[in-house]
Amino acid sequence: MASGLTVRQFGILRPAHCETVFCKTLVVGNSVAAYTATLATLQAGGQVCWAQAGPLDLVKTLNRQPRSQQAESYFSWRQGKRISPWEEATVLSQSQQTFWTNCHPQPTLTAAPVPPPLTSSANETAVTPALQQTRERQFRQAIAPYLQSQQLILIPRGLPIRVLYSQQRGQRRVHQVVFQDATTRRRFQIHARLILDATTEGYLQKDLAEASGATLIPEHRLTLDEAIAGVRREARGQVFTDSIAIVMTTGLEQHSKPRPLSVPLRSRILQNTEGFLSVSLPGCDPQLRPLFEHPTAQWALGEAAGLIAAQAVQAGGIEALRKATNWPWKLQQTLVRQGVPIFAFDDVALDDPDFEAIQMVAIANVVRTMRRRDLSFRPETPVTKAVLASALARLPKPASQATDDVTPLVDVSANHWAEPAIHSAIANQTLMPEQSDTFAPSKVLTKHQLWQVVQPLYPLPAPAPPFVLDHAPSQRRHLSRSLYPVWQYQLGL
């Protein structure tokens, strides 16, 4: 992978003076995000050169994480318990949940009491030397196989001093980063297809702005309004079509309720710039920066960036990745399958058999929450005809017949929440009235009835039913499970 001939055993590289190292993906930084971006890229089959840009102090950083946010049994909320939007919460991916569980084991996660959040200094004091050694061993063990195979080349003391790029017709292409060895003072450069800025202050982006003499603007700048002001009565912040991670909006305003806020890929990409991805600090208003400094947020940002980097390098770059048909869905599907939550629910665990289906149809806005003021999906809630009609109308390719000639329904008023979807379903003959002028929108469908409606939407030959066909009430999890393949088929996934 690397051109340098000074690679020591176990993948440690100390380049010679003026040497150029070539690699596919370059991660720069000593942050939590740098570590998780590196590991996620490697686990996805990518090749990485990691310039740590100083001593790596991940354990000390992660020790500042409140213990109430560690070793969670559910991916997003404390100890598997339902919480209200105004309570403290965190969002954990499968990899982060596994890390905290392994380094801070508890006999029974769901039964353990939740201690109050600790301050940073108290929490660091509470970490024993044995626990710290356990965490350090976890970090080393995770990357050791990649170092031995030289899929990962590690440069432990590479300090970035300059970003090199080319520009043509207003389009930048970042190629290299010039480094200086902190010990020997030798200078060298690393040439990469994709460079990930995982420095804590976005140093590479600042240097790139100075070198180009331009103000670098992200394709999307996260605002305070998207996090809080525009959704004060809702349980979650803005959700984007290209969401790739979730952070918690804790402590932004006095008395404000913590909310999960989606982070779009566009906030990590600079306008008119190829070969560069912001990792530790997405484009955002200054008030939002503290959100991304939290260790759990850094973990989420890095993990998503690593998976994206592996796909982008394989596709030929970020722009090539985004030119693919339905690229956001394909990318999000990959993240979800790796145990990365993108749409926050407080009652759907990572190990739920319908986790992927529930996540993906929620991201696509086919089946989401029942109420905007909480974060619950309610997977066991029965499905009514109105709910099914609404979900069918939100599929990527719903039937589009005219509804003007539909007979008025005495039990569906003009201001009924699902009125347009109900009339569309009747016109398309996917759902029929009970009688000529009644629809029974609150009628609960059995699993057999649900499958009768959904099966014709599947490609031929029709697959086996995704659940046992009986006369028991269908549930919201059955709805997501049955519509997910239809959604994939209509999008060509």
LOMI-284996 format. One record per residue (C-alpha): z, x, y. Coordinates in pm, whole numbers, plus 50000, padded with zeros to 5 digits. Layout:
<sites>
@Z: Z&X: X&Y: Y;
...
</sites>
This chain:
<sites>
@Z: 50000&X: 50000&Y: 50000;
@Z: 50102&X: 50268&Y: 50250;
@Z: 49888&X: 50569&Y: 50330;
@Z: 50187&X: 50793&Y: 50401;
@Z: 50238&X: 51066&Y: 50139;
@Z: 50603&X: 51117&Y: 50225;
@Z: 50731&X: 50813&Y: 50035;
@Z: 51055&X: 50907&Y: 49865;
@Z: 51192&X: 50749&Y: 49553;
@Z: 51280&X: 50380&Y: 49572;
@Z: 51022&X: 50311&Y: 49842;
@Z: 51193&X: 50486&Y: 50136;
@Z: 50938&X: 50628&Y: 50380;
@Z: 50987&X: 50883&Y: 50658;
@Z: 50640&X: 50931&Y: 50809;
@Z: 50530&X: 51269&Y: 50936;
@Z: 50467&X: 51328&Y: 51305;
@Z: 50153&X: 51139&Y: 51423;
@Z: 50102&X: 50991&Y: 51077;
@Z: 49942&X: 50647&Y: 51047;
@Z: 50071&X: 50413&Y: 50778;
@Z: 49852&X: 50122&Y: 50670;
@Z: 49998&X: 49803&Y: 50526;
@Z: 49924&X: 49433&Y: 50498;
@Z: 50239&X: 49293&Y: 50659;
@Z: 50470&X: 49477&Y: 50898;
@Z: 50818&X: 49339&Y: 50968;
@Z: 51000&X: 49498&Y: 51261;
@Z: 51371&X: 49442&Y: 51324;
@Z: 51720&X: 49469&Y: 51178;
@Z: 51811&X: 49102&Y: 51217;
@Z: 51891&X: 48842&Y: 50952;
@Z: 51544&X: 48699&Y: 51018;
@Z: 51388&X: 49040&Y: 50946;
@Z: 51559&X: 49053&Y: 50607;
@Z: 51469&X: 48699&Y: 50503;
@Z: 51111&X: 48733&Y: 50630;
@Z: 51071&X: 49049&Y: 50425;
@Z: 51222&X: 48899&Y: 50112;
@Z: 51027&X: 48572&Y: 50138;
@Z: 50697&X: 48759&Y: 50182;
@Z: 50770&X: 48973&Y: 49878;
@Z: 50873&X: 48677&Y: 49664;
@Z: 50545&X: 48505&Y: 49759;
@Z: 50351&X: 48805&Y: 49626;
@Z: 50288&X: 48980&Y: 49959;
@Z: 50320&X: 49348&Y: 50040;
@Z: 50552&X: 49454&Y: 50320;
@Z: 50636&X: 49757&Y: 50530;
@Z: 50976&X: 49695&Y: 50688;
@Z: 51072&X: 49906&Y: 50988;
@Z: 51437&X: 49824&Y: 51040;
@Z: 51445&X: 49951&Y: 51399;
@Z: 51806&X: 50064&Y: 51370;
@Z: 52101&X: 50028&Y: 51134;
@Z: 52095&X: 49709&Y: 50931;
@Z: 52418&X: 49515&Y: 50975;
@Z: 52340&X: 49187&Y: 50802;
@Z: 52679&X: 49146&Y: 50638;
@Z: 52871&X: 49171&Y: 50966;
@Z: 52633&X: 48922&Y: 51124;
@Z: 52660&X: 48673&Y: 50838;
@Z: 53039&X: 48711&Y: 50831;
@Z: 53045&X: 48542&Y: 51171;
@Z: 52912&X: 48226&Y: 51009;
@Z: 53189&X: 47962&Y: 50983;
@Z: 53314&X: 47919&Y: 50629;
@Z: 53272&X: 47543&Y: 50662;
@Z: 52900&X: 47615&Y: 50662;
@Z: 52901&X: 47822&Y: 50342;
@Z: 52845&X: 47740&Y: 49976;
@Z: 52714&X: 47390&Y: 50033;
@Z: 52632&X: 47169&Y: 49738;
@Z: 52372&X: 46975&Y: 49935;
@Z: 52097&X: 47149&Y: 50125;
@Z: 52195&X: 47020&Y: 50464;
@Z: 52549&X: 46889&Y: 50490;
@Z: 52903&X: 46992&Y: 50415;
@Z: 53007&X: 46989&Y: 50049;
@Z: 52772&X: 46703&Y: 49965;
@Z: 52961&X: 46459&Y: 50188;
@Z: 52792&X: 46216&Y: 50420;
@Z: 52851&X: 46305&Y: 50784;
@Z: 52779&X: 46142&Y: 51115;
@Z: 52532&X: 46293&Y: 51363;
@Z: 52813&X: 46395&Y: 51598;
@Z: 52991&X: 46606&Y: 51337;
@Z: 52935&X: 46977&Y: 51285;
@Z: 52661&X: 47042&Y: 51033;
@Z: 52417&X: 47302&Y: 50911;
@Z: 52086&X: 47314&Y: 50730;
@Z: 52054&X: 47537&Y: 50426;
@Z: 51751&X: 47626&Y: 50218;
@Z: 51779&X: 47695&Y: 49846;
@Z: 51788&X: 48072&Y: 49899;
@Z: 52062&X: 48053&Y: 50161;
@Z: 52265&X: 47806&Y: 49958;
@Z: 52240&X: 48038&Y: 49659;
@Z: 52349&X: 48336&Y: 49868;
@Z: 52662&X: 48169&Y: 49998;
@Z: 52750&X: 48021&Y: 49661;
@Z: 52719&X: 48359&Y: 49485;
@Z: 52908&X: 48558&Y: 49744;
@Z: 53177&X: 48297&Y: 49808;
@Z: 53213&X: 48103&Y: 49480;
@Z: 53420&X: 47787&Y: 49462;
@Z: 53532&X: 47615&Y: 49139;
@Z: 53413&X: 47266&Y: 49233;
@Z: 53194&X: 47253&Y: 49540;
@Z: 53195&X: 46879&Y: 49596;
@Z: 53572&X: 46852&Y: 49555;
@Z: 53672&X: 47153&Y: 49767;
@Z: 53836&X: 47075&Y: 50101;
@Z: 53637&X: 47164&Y: 50411;
@Z: 53826&X: 47409&Y: 50634;
@Z: 53786&X: 47375&Y: 51009;
@Z: 53529&X: 47601&Y: 51174;
@Z: 53665&X: 47945&Y: 51259;
@Z: 53598&X: 48161&Y: 51559;
@Z: 53386&X: 48468&Y: 51514;
@Z: 53675&X: 48713&Y: 51534;
@Z: 53895&X: 48513&Y: 51297;
@Z: 53619&X: 48474&Y: 51048;
@Z: 53535&X: 48844&Y: 51045;
@Z: 53901&X: 48925&Y: 50988;
@Z: 53915&X: 48682&Y: 50696;
@Z: 53639&X: 48866&Y: 50506;
@Z: 53795&X: 49099&Y: 50254;
@Z: 53646&X: 49442&Y: 50170;
@Z: 53569&X: 49317&Y: 49819;
@Z: 53379&X: 49017&Y: 49955;
@Z: 53189&X: 49238&Y: 50196;
@Z: 53090&X: 49471&Y: 49911;
@Z: 52972&X: 49169&Y: 49711;
@Z: 52747&X: 49058&Y: 49995;
@Z: 52609&X: 49410&Y: 50049;
@Z: 52535&X: 49435&Y: 49677;
@Z: 52349&X: 49103&Y: 49691;
@Z: 52122&X: 49231&Y: 49968;
@Z: 52048&X: 49556&Y: 49786;
@Z: 51984&X: 49389&Y: 49452;
@Z: 51742&X: 49136&Y: 49602;
@Z: 51503&X: 49400&Y: 49739;
@Z: 51561&X: 49678&Y: 49484;
@Z: 51280&X: 49577&Y: 49243;
@Z: 51028&X: 49566&Y: 49528;
@Z: 51134&X: 49910&Y: 49650;
@Z: 51095&X: 50055&Y: 49303;
@Z: 50746&X: 49910&Y: 49263;
@Z: 50659&X: 50009&Y: 49623;
@Z: 50558&X: 49653&Y: 49698;
@Z: 50812&X: 49710&Y: 49976;
@Z: 50805&X: 50026&Y: 50185;
@Z: 51123&X: 50069&Y: 50388;
@Z: 51143&X: 50274&Y: 50707;
@Z: 51515&X: 50268&Y: 50788;
@Z: 51514&X: 50435&Y: 51133;
@Z: 51184&X: 50336&Y: 51292;
@Z: 51237&X: 50244&Y: 51656;
@Z: 50937&X: 50061&Y: 51811;
@Z: 50817&X: 50205&Y: 52141;
@Z: 50467&X: 50059&Y: 52191;
@Z: 50241&X: 49781&Y: 52065;
@Z: 49869&X: 49858&Y: 52038;
@Z: 49604&X: 49586&Y: 52061;
@Z: 49240&X: 49523&Y: 52141;
@Z: 49100&X: 49246&Y: 52358;
@Z: 48759&X: 49086&Y: 52379;
@Z: 48662&X: 48776&Y: 52574;
@Z: 49023&X: 48684&Y: 52639;
@Z: 49126&X: 48711&Y: 52273;
@Z: 49387&X: 48970&Y: 52174;
@Z: 49413&X: 49131&Y: 51833;
@Z: 49736&X: 49321&Y: 51766;
@Z: 49673&X: 49617&Y: 51537;
@Z: 49953&X: 49871&Y: 51542;
@Z: 50306&X: 49950&Y: 51647;
@Z: 50402&X: 50302&Y: 51753;
@Z: 50747&X: 50410&Y: 51634;
@Z: 50985&X: 50697&Y: 51682;
@Z: 51216&X: 50817&Y: 51406;
@Z: 51569&X: 50780&Y: 51541;
@Z: 51682&X: 51097&Y: 51364;
@Z: 51391&X: 51341&Y: 51381;
@Z: 51231&X: 51201&Y: 51701;
@Z: 50891&X: 51219&Y: 51530;
@Z: 50638&X: 50960&Y: 51638;
@Z: 50417&X: 50768&Y: 51398;
@Z: 50225&X: 50441&Y: 51392;
@Z: 50190&X: 50155&Y: 51147;
@Z: 49866&X: 49959&Y: 51125;
@Z: 49898&X: 49610&Y: 50974;
@Z: 49696&X: 49295&Y: 50925;
@Z: 49992&X: 49089&Y: 51044;
@Z: 50290&X: 49205&Y: 51250;
@Z: 50615&X: 49006&Y: 51250;
@Z: 50842&X: 49054&Y: 51551;
@Z: 51189&X: 49006&Y: 51402;
@Z: 51373&X: 49204&Y: 51669;
@Z: 51666&X: 49014&Y: 51814;
@Z: 51533&X: 49007&Y: 52169;
@Z: 51163&X: 48977&Y: 52090;
@Z: 51107&X: 49339&Y: 52191;
@Z: 50751&X: 49363&Y: 52059;
@Z: 50645&X: 49054&Y: 52249;
@Z: 50794&X: 49194&Y: 52570;
@Z: 50613&X: 49524&Y: 52522;
@Z: 50287&X: 49343&Y: 52446;
@Z: 50324&X: 49145&Y: 52768;
@Z: 50382&X: 49463&Y: 52970;
@Z: 50091&X: 49643&Y: 52806;
@Z: 49850&X: 49357&Y: 52867;
@Z: 49979&X: 49281&Y: 53215;
@Z: 49986&X: 48912&Y: 53131;
@Z: 50242&X: 48640&Y: 53077;
@Z: 50233&X: 48564&Y: 52706;
@Z: 50272&X: 48193&Y: 52639;
@Z: 50342&X: 48040&Y: 52298;
@Z: 50111&X: 47765&Y: 52182;
@Z: 50410&X: 47532&Y: 52198;
@Z: 50724&X: 47590&Y: 52401;
@Z: 51028&X: 47408&Y: 52267;
@Z: 51210&X: 47221&Y: 52543;
@Z: 51558&X: 47085&Y: 52593;
@Z: 51406&X: 46738&Y: 52616;
@Z: 51268&X: 46771&Y: 52261;
@Z: 51606&X: 46883&Y: 52133;
@Z: 51838&X: 46641&Y: 52311;
@Z: 51739&X: 46466&Y: 52631;
@Z: 51450&X: 46264&Y: 52493;
@Z: 51633&X: 46154&Y: 52178;
@Z: 51992&X: 46093&Y: 52287;
@Z: 52021&X: 45777&Y: 52081;
@Z: 51857&X: 45924&Y: 51772;
@Z: 52007&X: 46138&Y: 51499;
@Z: 51737&X: 46407&Y: 51497;
@Z: 51537&X: 46596&Y: 51753;
@Z: 51161&X: 46606&Y: 51782;
@Z: 50963&X: 46632&Y: 51457;
@Z: 50626&X: 46808&Y: 51476;
@Z: 50319&X: 46782&Y: 51256;
@Z: 50334&X: 47159&Y: 51195;
@Z: 50713&X: 47182&Y: 51147;
@Z: 50814&X: 47479&Y: 50930;
@Z: 51192&X: 47507&Y: 50975;
@Z: 51501&X: 47324&Y: 51099;
@Z: 51784&X: 47446&Y: 51323;
@Z: 52090&X: 47258&Y: 51446;
@Z: 52126&X: 47174&Y: 51816;
@Z: 52500&X: 47238&Y: 51822;
@Z: 52674&X: 47307&Y: 52152;
@Z: 52377&X: 47263&Y: 52383;
@Z: 52552&X: 47020&Y: 52614;
@Z: 52913&X: 46913&Y: 52649;
@Z: 52983&X: 46608&Y: 52431;
@Z: 52630&X: 46616&Y: 52291;
@Z: 52575&X: 46530&Y: 51926;
@Z: 52442&X: 46804&Y: 51699;
@Z: 52094&X: 46719&Y: 51573;
@Z: 51845&X: 46886&Y: 51342;
@Z: 51553&X: 47015&Y: 51548;
@Z: 51221&X: 47100&Y: 51388;
@Z: 51057&X: 47432&Y: 51473;
@Z: 50675&X: 47411&Y: 51482;
@Z: 50452&X: 47697&Y: 51375;
@Z: 50288&X: 47684&Y: 51718;
@Z: 50612&X: 47803&Y: 51879;
@Z: 50581&X: 48127&Y: 51679;
@Z: 50220&X: 48197&Y: 51780;
@Z: 50112&X: 48337&Y: 52117;
@Z: 49810&X: 48184&Y: 52285;
@Z: 49485&X: 48376&Y: 52229;
@Z: 49662&X: 48631&Y: 52008;
@Z: 49584&X: 48719&Y: 51646;
@Z: 49777&X: 48942&Y: 51407;
@Z: 50117&X: 48869&Y: 51561;
@Z: 50398&X: 48628&Y: 51474;
@Z: 50726&X: 48578&Y: 51659;
@Z: 51008&X: 48543&Y: 51409;
@Z: 51359&X: 48582&Y: 51553;
@Z: 51291&X: 48407&Y: 51881;
@Z: 51038&X: 48120&Y: 51895;
@Z: 50896&X: 48019&Y: 52229;
@Z: 51156&X: 47796&Y: 52393;
@Z: 51343&X: 47713&Y: 52711;
@Z: 51624&X: 47961&Y: 52789;
@Z: 51887&X: 47694&Y: 52717;
@Z: 51771&X: 47678&Y: 52354;
@Z: 51794&X: 48049&Y: 52276;
@Z: 52156&X: 48036&Y: 52149;
@Z: 52041&X: 47795&Y: 51876;
@Z: 51816&X: 48060&Y: 51726;
@Z: 52078&X: 48336&Y: 51737;
@Z: 52297&X: 48165&Y: 51479;
@Z: 52278&X: 48332&Y: 51135;
@Z: 52172&X: 48013&Y: 50956;
@Z: 51891&X: 47963&Y: 51207;
@Z: 51784&X: 48325&Y: 51175;
@Z: 51772&X: 48284&Y: 50798;
@Z: 51556&X: 47972&Y: 50826;
@Z: 51320&X: 48127&Y: 51082;
@Z: 51270&X: 48442&Y: 50878;
@Z: 51227&X: 48268&Y: 50544;
@Z: 50957&X: 48036&Y: 50678;
@Z: 50780&X: 48321&Y: 50858;
@Z: 50772&X: 48528&Y: 50539;
@Z: 50609&X: 48255&Y: 50336;
@Z: 50358&X: 48194&Y: 50615;
@Z: 50281&X: 48565&Y: 50640;
@Z: 50202&X: 48592&Y: 50270;
@Z: 49956&X: 48302&Y: 50293;
@Z: 49805&X: 48420&Y: 50622;
@Z: 49731&X: 48772&Y: 50496;
@Z: 49571&X: 48628&Y: 50185;
@Z: 49357&X: 48392&Y: 50397;
@Z: 49253&X: 48666&Y: 50641;
@Z: 49490&X: 48598&Y: 50929;
@Z: 49684&X: 48323&Y: 51103;
@Z: 49369&X: 48174&Y: 51256;
@Z: 49189&X: 48171&Y: 50921;
@Z: 49490&X: 48001&Y: 50764;
@Z: 49483&X: 47731&Y: 51030;
@Z: 49112&X: 47666&Y: 50993;
@Z: 49160&X: 47544&Y: 50636;
@Z: 49141&X: 47168&Y: 50584;
@Z: 49481&X: 46998&Y: 50614;
@Z: 49647&X: 47337&Y: 50656;
@Z: 49982&X: 47201&Y: 50791;
@Z: 50035&X: 46988&Y: 50480;
@Z: 49945&X: 47270&Y: 50244;
@Z: 50178&X: 47509&Y: 50422;
@Z: 50464&X: 47260&Y: 50434;
@Z: 50414&X: 47176&Y: 50068;
@Z: 50454&X: 47545&Y: 49982;
@Z: 50773&X: 47569&Y: 50188;
@Z: 50924&X: 47257&Y: 50032;
@Z: 50845&X: 47378&Y: 49681;
@Z: 51037&X: 47697&Y: 49764;
@Z: 51342&X: 47490&Y: 49853;
@Z: 51297&X: 47502&Y: 50231;
@Z: 51395&X: 47168&Y: 50391;
@Z: 51168&X: 47056&Y: 50675;
@Z: 51278&X: 46695&Y: 50727;
@Z: 51658&X: 46669&Y: 50732;
@Z: 51829&X: 46406&Y: 50517;
@Z: 52201&X: 46397&Y: 50443;
@Z: 52174&X: 46219&Y: 50107;
@Z: 51890&X: 46398&Y: 49923;
@Z: 52001&X: 46719&Y: 49753;
@Z: 51780&X: 47019&Y: 49686;
@Z: 51807&X: 46953&Y: 49314;
@Z: 51713&X: 46586&Y: 49348;
@Z: 51418&X: 46525&Y: 49114;
@Z: 51233&X: 46353&Y: 49401;
@Z: 51315&X: 46618&Y: 49666;
@Z: 50953&X: 46728&Y: 49710;
@Z: 50811&X: 46376&Y: 49715;
@Z: 51075&X: 46246&Y: 49958;
@Z: 51031&X: 46548&Y: 50187;
@Z: 50652&X: 46537&Y: 50195;
@Z: 50604&X: 46165&Y: 50254;
@Z: 50872&X: 46185&Y: 50525;
@Z: 50694&X: 46476&Y: 50694;
@Z: 50372&X: 46272&Y: 50679;
@Z: 50558&X: 45971&Y: 50829;
@Z: 50471&X: 45751&Y: 50531;
@Z: 50832&X: 45682&Y: 50426;
@Z: 51109&X: 45806&Y: 50653;
@Z: 51459&X: 45695&Y: 50744;
@Z: 51563&X: 45332&Y: 50761;
@Z: 51752&X: 45382&Y: 51088;
@Z: 51691&X: 45636&Y: 51362;
@Z: 52061&X: 45667&Y: 51442;
@Z: 52156&X: 45836&Y: 51118;
@Z: 52013&X: 46101&Y: 50888;
@Z: 52018&X: 45907&Y: 50562;
@Z: 51718&X: 45834&Y: 50343;
@Z: 51907&X: 45592&Y: 50113;
@Z: 51703&X: 45668&Y: 49801;
@Z: 51866&X: 45391&Y: 49597;
@Z: 51799&X: 45111&Y: 49848;
@Z: 51567&X: 44837&Y: 49709;
@Z: 51209&X: 44817&Y: 49836;
@Z: 51095&X: 44493&Y: 49999;
@Z: 50741&X: 44369&Y: 50053;
@Z: 50767&X: 44450&Y: 50424;
@Z: 50876&X: 44809&Y: 50352;
@Z: 50588&X: 44855&Y: 50108;
@Z: 50337&X: 44710&Y: 50354;
@Z: 50459&X: 44948&Y: 50624;
@Z: 50431&X: 45250&Y: 50393;
@Z: 50080&X: 45156&Y: 50280;
@Z: 49966&X: 45127&Y: 50641;
@Z: 50088&X: 45484&Y: 50707;
@Z: 49887&X: 45649&Y: 50430;
@Z: 49619&X: 45894&Y: 50550;
@Z: 49334&X: 45660&Y: 50459;
@Z: 49459&X: 45301&Y: 50478;
@Z: 49202&X: 45027&Y: 50430;
@Z: 49070&X: 44916&Y: 50768;
@Z: 48954&X: 44560&Y: 50736;
@Z: 48984&X: 44320&Y: 51028;
@Z: 49302&X: 44113&Y: 51048;
@Z: 49199&X: 43855&Y: 51306;
@Z: 49121&X: 43587&Y: 51047;
@Z: 49451&X: 43613&Y: 50857;
@Z: 49635&X: 43282&Y: 50833;
@Z: 49953&X: 43281&Y: 51048;
@Z: 50272&X: 43323&Y: 50847;
@Z: 50574&X: 43109&Y: 50918;
@Z: 50816&X: 43382&Y: 50799;
@Z: 50657&X: 43675&Y: 50986;
@Z: 50692&X: 43636&Y: 51360;
@Z: 50484&X: 43822&Y: 51614;
@Z: 50777&X: 44054&Y: 51690;
@Z: 50861&X: 44129&Y: 51325;
@Z: 50892&X: 44507&Y: 51285;
@Z: 50624&X: 44516&Y: 51009;
@Z: 50397&X: 44238&Y: 51135;
@Z: 50077&X: 44447&Y: 51186;
@Z: 50121&X: 44623&Y: 50850;
@Z: 50182&X: 44293&Y: 50668;
@Z: 49867&X: 44131&Y: 50806;
@Z: 49670&X: 44447&Y: 50728;
@Z: 49797&X: 44447&Y: 50369;
@Z: 49697&X: 44082&Y: 50326;
@Z: 49352&X: 44141&Y: 50475;
@Z: 49303&X: 44443&Y: 50246;
@Z: 49432&X: 44241&Y: 49950;
@Z: 49688&X: 44506&Y: 49860;
@Z: 49974&X: 44259&Y: 49908;
@Z: 49936&X: 43883&Y: 49888;
@Z: 50131&X: 43594&Y: 50044;
@Z: 50371&X: 43401&Y: 49826;
@Z: 50206&X: 43081&Y: 49946;
@Z: 49930&X: 43012&Y: 50195;
@Z: 50159&X: 43046&Y: 50497;
@Z: 50456&X: 43252&Y: 50366;
@Z: 50477&X: 43622&Y: 50282;
@Z: 50848&X: 43666&Y: 50192;
@Z: 50884&X: 44003&Y: 50373;
@Z: 51243&X: 44047&Y: 50250;
@Z: 51156&X: 43991&Y: 49884;
@Z: 51266&X: 44284&Y: 49670;
@Z: 50992&X: 44414&Y: 49442;
@Z: 51059&X: 44513&Y: 49084;
@Z: 50939&X: 44851&Y: 48958;
@Z: 50668&X: 44673&Y: 48766;
@Z: 50549&X: 44488&Y: 49079;
@Z: 50556&X: 44808&Y: 49287;
@Z: 50335&X: 44986&Y: 49033;
@Z: 50092&X: 44693&Y: 49024;
@Z: 50034&X: 44736&Y: 49398;
@Z: 50017&X: 45117&Y: 49403;
@Z: 49820&X: 45187&Y: 49084;
@Z: 49478&X: 45079&Y: 49223;
@Z: 49517&X: 45347&Y: 49495;
@Z: 49525&X: 45625&Y: 49237;
@Z: 49206&X: 45805&Y: 49136;
@Z: 49056&X: 45718&Y: 48801;
@Z: 49161&X: 45759&Y: 48530;
@Z: 49491&X: 45604&Y: 48628;
@Z: 49792&X: 45821&Y: 48544;
@Z: 50099&X: 45714&Y: 48355;
@Z: 50352&X: 45522&Y: 48568;
@Z: 50594&X: 45759&Y: 48745;
@Z: 50893&X: 45550&Y: 48633;
@Z: 50988&X: 45305&Y: 48363;
@Z: 50817&X: 44971&Y: 48422;
@Z: 51074&X: 44698&Y: 48402;
@Z: 51206&X: 44415&Y: 48612;
@Z: 51482&X: 44618&Y: 48775;
@Z: 51459&X: 44643&Y: 49156;
@Z: 51239&X: 44923&Y: 49279;
@Z: 51407&X: 45181&Y: 49501;
@Z: 51301&X: 45391&Y: 49797;
@Z: 51288&X: 45697&Y: 49573;
@Z: 51041&X: 45510&Y: 49349;
@Z: 50832&X: 45430&Y: 49656;
@Z: 50814&X: 45797&Y: 49761;
@Z: 50753&X: 45910&Y: 49404;
@Z: 50461&X: 45670&Y: 49355;
@Z: 50298&X: 45719&Y: 49698;
@Z: 50320&X: 46100&Y: 49699;
@Z: 50031&X: 46148&Y: 49450;
@Z: 49825&X: 45892&Y: 49646;
@Z: 49892&X: 46086&Y: 49967;
@Z: 49790&X: 46414&Y: 49799;
@Z: 49473&X: 46260&Y: 49658;
@Z: 49367&X: 46111&Y: 49991;
@Z: 49417&X: 46446&Y: 50164;
@Z: 49247&X: 46644&Y: 49888;
@Z: 49556&X: 46851&Y: 49808;
</sites>
